[in-house]
Amino acid sequence: MLAKVTRHVAAFLKKEDGPTAVEYAVMLALIIVVCIAAITTLGQSASQVFSNVELHTAGS
C-alpha cells in the first residue's frame, strides 16, 4: 500500500499542470495590481483636471 501511495505522489509531483496554474495565477495577480495602480493614478489626475475646469468655468 505504501508503494502505491508513493507512486501516486511521485506522479502528482511530475505533472506540470499545477505549477502552470500557479504561474498563471501569479501573472494574473500582477496584472490586476498594475491595473489598479494605473486606474488610481489616472483617477486622481482626472479629478484634478475636472476640479480645475470647474473652478475656471464657475467664474464665467
Beta strands, then each sheet from edge to edge (+ up, - down):
end
